[in-house]
Amino acid sequence: MTVTIEPVGDSACTLNERTVSSSAVFPIPISKPALIEALRTLLNDPDLRQASFGAVFIDRLRDGPRVHVGSGNFLIKYHDVIPLVLGA
């Protein structure tokens, strides 16, 4: 499984998950740099369990951060989120 963040213009991005047999796209209404910074903020503070960043809400679960937009959510496991925030 591979998770990537793809920019969509200047003010939006998508979280993309690809496996051998399927793929999923989750639209995020903030820019790629803003999403990466939001994930870094949550991961840098071990006491921070949840935070809002505009229309995006992120909470910390046992397996990794979960990104909420509207009624949908996207879980990014720790082994996938660490390369996303370090590689940016």
Backbone as JSON, one array per atom type, in Angstrom:
{
  "sequence": "MTVTIEPVGDSACTLNERTVSSSAVFPIPISKPALIEALRTLLNDPDLRQASFGAVFIDRLRDGPRVHVGSGNFLIKYHDVIPLVLGA",
  "N": [[0.84, -1.17, 0.0], [0.49, 2.23, -0.78], [0.59, 5.58, 0.22], [-0.05, 8.83, -0.8], [0.22, 12.42, -1.1], [-1.34, 14.62, -3.18], [-1.17, 17.7, -4.85], [-3.91, 19.87, -5.65], [-4.42, 22.36, -7.38], [-3.98, 25.61, -5.79], [-5.18, 25.63, -3.31], [-6.12, 23.2, -2.39], [-5.92, 19.61, -1.99], [-5.3, 16.07, -2.46], [-5.59, 13.01, -0.71], [-4.14, 10.04, -1.54], [-4.51, 6.6, -1.87], [-2.99, 3.65, -2.76], [-3.17, 0.28, -3.66], [-2.25, -3.06, -4.66], [-4.55, -4.03, -5.84], [-6.49, -2.01, -5.74], [-7.54, 1.48, -5.53], [-7.84, 4.62, -3.8], [-9.17, 7.88, -3.46], [-9.12, 10.8, -1.59], [-10.49, 13.86, -1.16], [-9.15, 16.95, 0.05], [-9.77, 20.07, 1.54], [-7.64, 21.93, 1.88], [-4.35, 23.25, 1.19], [-1.54, 21.26, 0.0], [0.97, 21.82, 1.39], [-0.17, 22.95, 3.73], [-1.64, 20.81, 4.79], [0.42, 18.98, 5.32], [1.84, 20.44, 7.24], [-0.15, 20.55, 9.22], [-0.34, 17.83, 9.91], [2.26, 17.46, 10.89], [2.19, 19.2, 13.1], [0.35, 17.89, 14.77], [1.7, 15.45, 15.16], [4.1, 16.26, 16.35], [3.49, 17.03, 18.94], [3.02, 15.16, 21.64], [0.96, 15.24, 23.5], [-1.18, 16.37, 22.26], [-4.24, 15.49, 21.07], [-6.17, 15.93, 19.16], [-6.98, 18.22, 16.51], [-8.05, 21.18, 14.77], [-7.94, 22.43, 11.48], [-8.85, 24.78, 9.66], [-11.32, 23.67, 7.51], [-10.66, 21.1, 8.04], [-10.31, 18.4, 10.21], [-8.23, 16.71, 12.43], [-7.5, 13.79, 14.14], [-5.78, 11.79, 16.59], [-5.17, 8.43, 16.46], [-4.61, 5.06, 17.66], [-3.3, 3.69, 15.6], [-2.52, 5.67, 13.83], [-2.76, 9.07, 12.47], [-6.05, 10.36, 11.82], [-7.76, 11.85, 9.26], [-10.35, 14.1, 8.94], [-12.96, 15.27, 6.9], [-15.81, 16.96, 6.39], [-18.31, 14.54, 6.37], [-16.69, 12.4, 5.9], [-13.69, 10.35, 6.36], [-10.14, 9.66, 6.59], [-7.76, 7.39, 7.33], [-4.38, 7.49, 8.11], [-1.82, 5.39, 8.4], [0.88, 5.12, 10.79], [3.32, 4.19, 9.65], [3.02, 5.06, 7.07], [2.53, 7.83, 7.25], [4.8, 9.03, 8.35], [6.92, 9.08, 6.3], [5.58, 10.87, 4.59], [5.48, 13.36, 5.95], [8.16, 13.81, 6.5], [9.38, 13.78, 4.03], [8.56, 16.04, 2.75]],
  "CA": [[0.0, 0.0, 0.0], [1.2, 3.49, -0.87], [-0.22, 6.77, 0.46], [0.6, 10.05, -1.27], [-0.56, 13.66, -1.1], [-1.21, 15.27, -4.47], [-1.8, 19.03, -4.87], [-4.98, 20.16, -6.61], [-4.45, 23.82, -7.35], [-3.27, 26.25, -4.69], [-5.89, 25.59, -2.03], [-6.68, 21.88, -2.13], [-5.07, 18.46, -2.29], [-5.97, 14.79, -2.27], [-4.86, 11.88, -0.14], [-4.31, 8.92, -2.46], [-4.06, 5.31, -1.36], [-2.94, 2.66, -3.84], [-2.74, -1.08, -3.37], [-2.13, -3.83, -5.89], [-5.85, -4.28, -6.45], [-7.45, -0.9, -5.67], [-7.03, 2.81, -5.19], [-8.83, 5.5, -3.19], [-8.81, 9.29, -3.47], [-9.88, 11.54, -0.58], [-10.22, 15.29, -1.35], [-8.89, 17.77, 1.25], [-9.93, 21.47, 1.12], [-6.51, 22.8, 2.21], [-3.23, 22.96, 0.31], [-0.63, 20.18, 0.41], [1.83, 22.27, 2.5], [-0.96, 23.15, 4.94], [-1.95, 19.49, 5.33], [1.66, 18.44, 5.89], [2.09, 21.18, 8.48], [-1.14, 20.11, 10.2], [0.09, 16.5, 10.38], [3.47, 17.67, 11.71], [1.76, 19.81, 14.36], [-0.25, 16.84, 15.59], [2.7, 14.43, 15.51], [5.15, 16.84, 17.18], [3.03, 17.22, 20.32], [2.43, 13.89, 22.09], [-0.23, 15.48, 24.32], [-2.26, 16.85, 21.39], [-5.02, 14.34, 20.59], [-6.97, 16.35, 18.02], [-6.81, 19.63, 16.16], [-8.78, 21.63, 13.58], [-7.19, 23.27, 10.57], [-9.86, 25.18, 8.7], [-12.4, 22.69, 7.37], [-10.08, 19.78, 8.25], [-10.14, 17.98, 11.6], [-7.34, 15.55, 12.5], [-7.35, 13.22, 15.47], [-4.74, 10.77, 16.7], [-5.61, 7.1, 16.87], [-3.51, 4.16, 17.99], [-2.6, 3.29, 14.38], [-2.06, 6.83, 13.08], [-3.71, 10.18, 12.43], [-7.23, 10.22, 10.96], [-8.12, 13.15, 8.7], [-11.8, 14.22, 8.73], [-13.49, 16.38, 6.11], [-17.25, 16.71, 6.3], [-18.69, 13.28, 7.01], [-15.73, 11.36, 5.53], [-12.39, 10.37, 7.03], [-9.07, 8.9, 5.95], [-6.74, 7.0, 8.31], [-3.03, 7.32, 7.58], [-1.05, 4.64, 9.4], [2.15, 5.77, 11.11], [4.38, 3.83, 8.71], [2.79, 5.84, 5.85], [2.53, 9.27, 7.49], [6.15, 9.53, 8.64], [7.57, 9.52, 5.05], [4.89, 12.04, 4.01], [5.85, 14.62, 6.62], [9.6, 13.99, 6.44], [9.79, 13.97, 2.65], [8.05, 17.29, 2.19]],
  "C": [[0.89, 1.24, 0.0], [0.22, 4.63, -0.65], [0.59, 7.97, 0.0], [-0.36, 11.23, -1.09], [-0.29, 14.35, -2.42], [-1.88, 16.64, -4.42], [-2.87, 19.11, -5.95], [-5.16, 21.67, -6.58], [-3.69, 24.35, -6.14], [-3.93, 26.07, -3.33], [-6.55, 24.25, -1.73], [-5.65, 20.8, -2.47], [-5.9, 17.19, -2.14], [-5.02, 13.83, -1.56], [-5.17, 10.69, -1.04], [-3.73, 7.66, -1.81], [-4.12, 4.31, -2.5], [-2.46, 1.33, -3.29], [-2.62, -1.8, -4.7], [-3.47, -3.93, -6.6], [-6.82, -3.1, -6.44], [-6.75, 0.43, -5.42], [-8.18, 3.63, -4.63], [-8.28, 6.92, -3.23], [-9.73, 10.01, -2.49], [-9.55, 13.02, -0.72], [-10.12, 16.04, -0.01], [-8.97, 19.24, 0.83], [-8.86, 22.43, 1.66], [-5.33, 22.38, 1.33], [-2.35, 21.83, 0.86], [0.31, 20.65, 1.52], [1.07, 22.47, 3.81], [-1.32, 21.82, 5.58], [-0.72, 18.86, 5.97], [1.99, 19.13, 7.2], [1.12, 20.79, 9.58], [-0.77, 18.75, 10.77], [1.32, 16.61, 11.27], [3.1, 18.24, 13.07], [1.2, 18.75, 15.3], [0.81, 15.83, 16.05], [3.81, 14.96, 16.42], [4.77, 17.0, 18.64], [2.34, 15.95, 20.81], [1.17, 14.06, 22.93], [-1.42, 15.94, 23.49], [-2.96, 15.65, 20.77], [-5.83, 14.66, 19.34], [-6.76, 17.82, 17.76], [-7.62, 19.93, 14.9], [-7.9, 22.58, 12.79], [-8.13, 23.68, 9.45], [-10.99, 24.17, 8.68], [-11.93, 21.25, 7.64], [-9.88, 19.55, 9.75], [-9.26, 16.73, 11.59], [-7.3, 15.08, 13.94], [-6.33, 12.08, 15.43], [-5.36, 9.48, 17.22], [-4.39, 6.24, 17.18], [-2.66, 3.83, 16.77], [-2.06, 4.45, 13.56], [-3.09, 7.94, 13.1], [-4.86, 9.9, 11.44], [-7.66, 11.63, 10.55], [-9.62, 13.13, 8.38], [-12.1, 15.45, 7.88], [-14.96, 16.08, 5.91], [-17.6, 15.42, 7.04], [-17.74, 12.13, 6.67], [-14.45, 11.45, 6.34], [-11.43, 9.43, 6.34], [-8.0, 8.64, 7.01], [-5.41, 6.82, 7.6], [-2.22, 6.61, 8.66], [0.31, 5.29, 9.59], [3.24, 5.43, 10.11], [4.21, 4.53, 7.36], [2.91, 7.34, 6.08], [3.94, 9.82, 7.73], [6.89, 9.92, 7.34], [6.89, 10.73, 4.42], [5.35, 13.33, 4.64], [7.36, 14.85, 6.6], [10.09, 14.3, 5.02], [9.38, 15.3, 2.05], [9.04, 18.43, 2.31]]
}
